[in-house]
Amino acid sequence: MRSSAQFKKGVLDICVLYLLQKKDRYGYDLTQQVNSYIPITEGALYPSLRRLVKDGYCSTYLQESPNGPSRKYYHITNTGRVYLADMLTEWDEFVASFNQLRKEADLDD
C-alpha cells in the first residue's frame, strides 16, 4: 500500500502513544509494532519520539538489556494519556466526517 509520508507522519504520534498506553517500549520495538500495520522506517519514528518527550507526553528511562547495551524505554505520562484521548476523539470525528462525505458524494453520482 502506497501512502504519503506526510500522512504517516501525522498519525505516527497517535500510534506511538496508543502502543505506549499498554506498556513501556523501546524505539526498535515501537518501530516493529507500528511497521506491522503502517510501513515506516526506524528513522521516521525517532523525531516523533523526541517531540513527544519534549512536549511532556512521554518520559524515558534506561533499562539493562540481556543482549547488549542498555535500552531507552518510553513511558506515556498522564499528560500524554489526556492528549491521546483528545487525539482519538478528533481522529474518530475526522474519520466519521470523511466517511459521511464519501457516502454523500457517492449518492451524487
KAFEN-V68812 format. One record per pair of residues at least 24 apart in sequence whose ideal C-beta (glycine too) atoms are under 10 Angstrom apart, sorted by the first residue. I is the first residue (numbers start at 1). J is the second residue. Records with the same first field share a line. If there is no record, write none. Layout:
I=J ; J
This chain:
1=38 ; 39
2=39
3=38 ; 39
5=40 ; 41 ; 44
7=38
8=34 ; 38 ; 39 ; 40 ; 41 ; 44
9=40 ; 44 ; 47 ; 48
11=38 ; 87 ; 91
12=38 ; 40 ; 44 ; 45 ; 47 ; 48 ; 49 ; 51 ; 52
13=48 ; 49 ; 51 ; 52 ; 55 ; 57 ; 58 ; 80 ; 83 ; 84 ; 87
14=48 ; 83 ; 84 ; 87 ; 88 ; 90 ; 91
15=40 ; 45 ; 48
16=45 ; 48 ; 49 ; 51 ; 52 ; 57 ; 58 ; 74 ; 76 ; 80 ; 84
17=48 ; 52 ; 57 ; 58 ; 74 ; 76 ; 77 ; 80 ; 81 ; 83 ; 84 ; 85 ; 87 ; 88
18=76 ; 84 ; 87 ; 88
19=74 ; 76
20=49 ; 52 ; 57 ; 58 ; 73 ; 74 ; 75 ; 76 ; 77 ; 80 ; 81 ; 84
21=76 ; 80 ; 81 ; 84 ; 85
22=76
23=73 ; 75 ; 76
24=58 ; 59 ; 60 ; 61 ; 63 ; 73 ; 74 ; 75 ; 76
25=71 ; 73 ; 74 ; 75 ; 76
26=60 ; 62 ; 63 ; 65 ; 70 ; 71 ; 72 ; 73 ; 74
27=60 ; 71 ; 72 ; 73 ; 74
28=71
29=71 ; 73 ; 74
30=73 ; 74
49=74
52=76 ; 77 ; 80 ; 83
53=77 ; 80
55=79 ; 80 ; 83
56=80 ; 83
57=81 ; 82 ; 83 ; 84 ; 87
